[in-house]
């Protein structure tokens, strides 16, 4: 391999929690001549391919000490519009659903390595669906999370340092934005939209009025 060809290769690290998926991604990328798959410990990488949880953690806390920040590409079964939108908002450069083709995976890696964004068509469609839905504010999202934890208005207000009346107003707005009439319905709809993770501990606690 010439020095120029080596310089043009894209260095990719796989950080997917599912070892079978990680092995498959690595094999697909190694079958192309323009990718080098390697652990980050062996040197700087251009792209990190990760599952949803790992990708979101990496977006929130980029690897320290690296001369450059690798672009993040998520390959995941998480297909709800709000989940994808939250990933993009967090700084993830690309998002593919796990049933993507080998060609699409390669195209996505090349795209994000070049500093551009890449959403699979199905992921993009789901994000577009969220644009017509009302978005909870940051404070409303905090209230929503505590609602999912089963806390009543008084306790939520105490934790957030706001009055019980203010919490009631936020709850009323949350219900309206989610198109539900009850807290239980709102939590269920928030999970369906991907605003809350069904596997998150907050969603496992019985709800209270």
Steps between C-alpha positions, in 0.01 A plus 500: 500500500640843407539775758228701324257208504569442868441869577165491323373202700233572760585373847195356672450372853203279595343570840179300468384319817369199303807289413325331207395831347847644567665203326265532204564873462875448519489224238291709262732799528817293466365365171542849353845630411451849642438406865735397779321357803702539818460557876529863607791398721712445187470859380267774389184393317276692265170330582364309798210267420295445814168376635250759625597508867872504433464763230299729727755461780785574262318806365451633853863432601741495204821301544755716678858529391424428136651731239172489310144413591372202303166532325229285654283263298224315683377165371201401710161337526376816676276639229274753671515847354578677825782260579661571165440872535655505847806323362539752219448789744771349724755514220475154342593540131326194358216263584418164343245242598646157564350344188699731271684356201876464472511771233304742716728434797807575288342813354405624847854451635649685204248780539553566871877459461481791257326717759151465356185352654334177394154371589359189342177566315290324765677693779448828316129424454462441873678826583273688259200361684622670819504842334122517505483408869524747786833481680516503883732768633805405707309571823195306381727208415638506856146493636414217261794293625393546861143414405633173359673444834159511667544831683208728578492871427617604848809278492582600143480865599728439799760325284495765228471798733170620358151535645239226490281729291775540242537122484127465439528745212789304351309172536197650328719620211674163474167318475387741228821462299483122521129497422408309815264562792676303774850464635505131415399578144763772475777268622391228257492746211839646600649150491336431164649817354841427646499793743544248780676165476273209591804327650599801711452453878274804507248319284495194722366672811122486563331830428325711763245775456 
